[in-house]
């Protein structure tokens, strides 16, 4: 039994790097600084390490060979999930390039809400370090922030020291839409967050009103979505008086049509406040399940986020056409290649030949043609993963010897077989 300190997490998205993990054989126990997201993810047991072909245990070499055979006869494979580390995503893109495949990240439908706003009008966003050291007013729109990252407030709002604030406990926290699920947003002195509740479906109207108010427009109503216009005006006034205001949202929580317009309205508020002499930045949430890693690696490899096709011999981006569910429903792929190294959730069900590189313990309603259990980055092998603000690639540690190969190792072996067969 050993104990490893200063363990970084690939699961929470916020760069938590102070976990203490006890390792006994291939079993892990979070001894300190865990949370509702990290602890169960680290403590998930290893239940199987042997690959399967058509449900039958085989050697890794046999499974890799069978996967290469399936890909060698494909015309348009679909590489979905993309929940892996930097090296895993690099090799996945290389394999997709070689086979003329389509690559789609599991969380892209959420990220698309941000990307469409970014591509249309741009945005002004901040980082975790800036938020930790400068933010004095935080507006959280439509998301339970402590539910998303239970230690967010502890790590980045109620920190004991800050470069530009003498008292971090004086920060003002405002929830707009969802109320917090716990008390993490309450300051160390006992000051609770201000909560202005409304339904998710009303957030577009509320965001539109905020955008109008910051522009100085006169509204012919006293309320919107059950909220007083005076209370929304008070939010704008607080941001105008703030030294460094931040507006935070979670695209995954904006589960309504054309949510990108709400994101765009919030980004417009940020930009308008900056033109009025105050400092303000946006802060979109993400980074779970390797989604930021997938988009970052795909971005600096192809120039596009992780929804691209290599069918034409070069990267082609389409945020709608290359969606996994759409391609499966329209019979536009002939093999599904699914990569999920962070949890044991099943891939989408399909009649197509299916290859799965997944975390040990993954079970299936329908056994895939090939299942290869692979190691989890930050547990079974070292690696790198981007946190939610996209500016830092976290260096992940290897904690145990489970005998599981990395995603990059398996994908490289498959590509090498394809290379040999094409010669």
Phi, psi and omega in degrees: 000130177230163179233127182248129181256168178052048180272125176277152182252134172269004190260324191272340177087345186257009176078027176302125187225023184238020180290149172246120187242130173265131182243124176226103188067237176255013178264136180244146177224124177281114184267335181204148173069023175282178178204179183294340177269309188285317187301306179296330180290320178287325187271000177302124186285156172276118183247339177208141181234358184259132177296161178226142172239120185053036177085356182257133179299135179219174175284162177299320180299318179294318180295318179296318179298317180294320178298318179296323178297316179297319181287331182291339182255012183264155176253328177210085176286152178246116179263104185248174181084285179057029181268088185205189181263187184300310181295322177297319180290324178298315181288328176297316178296322178297317179293320178297321177298316182294326186260001181068037186268175175252138180245127180220120177287144186300331184254018188292329178299331175283312181299330181302326180298325176283315187295322179296321177292317179299315183290332184277311186232356182077174177203167178236101185244161182244184181241170177299321181295316178296317179299316181296323188261345187232327191298129174243346173224124180239120175256123182250117189251116168072017183215145173274097188297320181284338171290323178292312181221096188304333183258013183302310183294317178301318187277325192235352177243316183259029176297145186294326184235148178214147182289330189233006177233132179281334181218101180292337179292348179273358179301145179255128181248129180233125173260130178237115184107257178284146173271154178294148182276348180213205185248013183297334181278354175285132185294161177304335179273000178094012180276115182282162175291149171281131183238123174245093189279145171202164179288151178304320183295342180269353183299324176301319179293318181294317179297322178296322178294317177302317180296322179290319182295320181292338177273357179083018180287147176266125182260139181268047178201158179257345182219158170213129179055032180082002180256140178288135177301327179297325179290323178289323176297324178297324177298312180300318180297321178297320180290324178294330181268350185286153172283324180203093179273150179226133175251122185247139175214161176239112184300327180295334181276348182271070189270066176211163185298141176054043179297340179298334178290328175292317175301318180297321179295319178295320177295327177294320177301315180302311183294320181293322178297322178294329179285349182258014173098354177260169177250133183207146179219158174266162179210090178282141179271154178174205173089358177272151176062021177073017184292319178293324178298314180300314182291323179295310182296317178296324180296311182276358174265318186244342186093359182230160172291178190278060164214078187230156175242140174252015186297330181272001181094001177210161182291133177230127185255133172209114186289350180246314188297325186260029177285136183305306184300318180295316181294321178292317181294329183263009179055044182260006176228158179240354172213137173256123178245109189250131180236118178213101185258355187260337177213182184253021177296142182288152171287167176298142180284138182203156175276354181290153168305133188231133175243129182235124166255108189222170179290145178305136181101356179293131177243162188223142170292325175230120183299130179290164177298321178223128172234123178239109175291130182237163181287153175269126177302137181088358176231300185266344176202159177286164179177194178222144177214142181278137175279179192294335181272001171071001185259346183232128171264113183287133178274112184269145182263155167270127184254336185209168174251094182265348184083001181275134177285161174279160176303317181299319180297316181292315180296321178297318179296320178295315181295324179296321177295321178295322179296317179295317183292337180273350181283000000 
